C-alpha cells in the first residue's frame, strides 16, 4: 500500500503536465524531444482527467493509471539512453521518468472503504 493518496497523485499529475508543457521553453529541447514534451503534457493531462479517485466514476481505475505510469516512466528513462539524446533532453527525460516511477510506486491505488457506522 502506497503513501500517496489518489487525489494527491492527481495534483502531481497536473504539476507534471505544467512541467512537460514548459520544458521546451526552459531547457534546450529541440526537434522530436521538444514535440515529445508537448505530446506527453497532453497525454498526462488526459490520463489524469480520466482516472477515477475513490468515490468517483471515471473510465480509468487508479490501478490501470499506475500501470500506465510505470510503463511511461520506464520508456522515459530508457529512450534517452537508447536514442543518444543531447544533454538537456537526456537529463530532463531521465529525471521525469524516474520521478514518474517513484510517484507510481508510492501511490495508494486501493479503494478506501469507510467502516460501517455501528447502530
WOMO-V163536 format. One record per residue. N is the residue number from 1. PSI is psi as a letter, one per 20 degrees, with the letter a starting at -180 (none if undefined). Layout:
# WOMO-V163536
n=(N N)
psi=(PSI PSI)
This chain:
# WOMO-V163536
n=(1 2 3 4 5 6 7 8 9 10 11 12 13 14 15 16 17 18 19 20 21 22 23 24 25 26 27 28 29 30 31 32 33 34 35 36 37 38 39 40 41 42 43 44 45 46 47 48 49 50 51 52 53 54 55 56 57 58 59 60 61 62 63 64 65 66 67 68 69 70 71 72 73 74 75 76 77 78 79 80 81 82 83 84 85 86 87 88 89 90 91 92 93 94 95 96 97 98 99 100 101 102 103 104 105 106 107 108 109 110 111 112 113 114 115 116 117 118 119)
psi=(p r i o q h h h g g g h g h g h g g g h h h g h h i a l p q c h h g h h g g g h g g g h g g g g h i p p r p j q n r i p r h g g g g g h g g g g g g g h h h g h h g i l r r g g g g h g h g g h g g g g g g g g h j p o j q p o p p q q q q none)
